[in-house]
């Protein structure tokens, strides 16, 4: 018990030191909150009332954003699912597991905006580079997450199949996949929600969707139109969250 108390004190001290160093290193100044009233004036004078003339374009482009997120995440899952088994220690050999995990780590380490810039140069402006950029990054993320689900699966069904003479592929297909399927779907919808937000950022580099319109309105100081874009984006995110929650309930 004494050892536990000392560890807790040491951990708390280390955390306090890290917080202090981070605060000082970033030169944060809380007195700047005194100027927060300027934000209210800015919003009242320039953002309101909303310019609803762009609502139709915003809704149409938000559908493009939704399709970008859906396609990129769906195909990412199709690619990541077999890779995740190859990255799992209870399925793949050590050398293959290490190689696949290194590949997935590389995809995760490259931000979507970097992939997007590369694909804009390669395939031009529009939604296609956004789909490819989010797809590659999501392959890395979903591959990592699903591989951990595979490793945490109950080994009993696998052992029973192995005793019956099943191959490793059959063990994965019938002994592991049915166990992890609900969690895989849950991870898919989580990444789908993230992809919606990511596609908004990629719109800033000309990758289509409502993010691109939002950037253009900011660039030409049409803040009343930005307000409409933000309202539509909020509705889109809420819709995606509701769909994800509904799908998760159906999987339980």
Secondary structure by P-SEA (a helix, b strand, c coil): caaaaaaaaaaaaaaaaaaaaaaaaacccccccccaaaaaaaaacccccccccaaaaaaaaaaaaaaaaaaaaaaaaaaaaaaaaaaccccccaaaaaaaaaaaaaaaaccaaaaaaaaaaaccccaaaaaaaaaaaaaaaaaaaaaaaaaaccaaaaaaaaaacccaaaaaaccccccaaaaaaaaaaaaaaaaaaaaaaacccccccaaaaaaaaaaacaaaaaaaaaaaaaaaaaaaaaaaaaaaaaac
